[in-house]
Amino acid sequence: MIEKIIYRFFAPAGALLADHNHFRGINLVRFGANLNIMLDRKDYEGISILDLSIDMYHSITNIKKSRALTGNWNW
């Protein structure tokens, strides 16, 4: 009984931390003036949630830097 509980709950948690996994990732999308205009899109799939958070942080900081350089703060 306890082996089933461990396998069911802790194995997926361990897989999320693994370098390569079979879980769907996250789509990071930056929209323009409305939802019909996509300015940037990145797909993160099959990577560790730690790598995912680092990559998303870098993407967001790059967006902020580009807005600061161009002076365009409008969505």
Residue pairs with C-beta under 8 A, 6 or more apart in sequence:
12 23
15 21
15 22
15 23
16 23
16 48
16 49
17 48
17 49
17 50
18 48
19 47
19 48
19 51
20 46
20 47
21 46
21 47
21 48
22 46
23 46
24 45
25 43
25 44
25 45
25 46
25 47
25 52
26 44
26 52
26 56
27 41
27 42
27 43
27 44
28 40
28 41
28 42
28 44
28 56
28 59
29 38
29 40
29 41
30 38
30 39
30 40
30 41
30 63
31 37
31 38
31 39
31 75
32 38
32 39
32 75
33 74
33 75
40 59
40 63
42 55
42 59
44 52
44 55
44 56
47 55
67 73
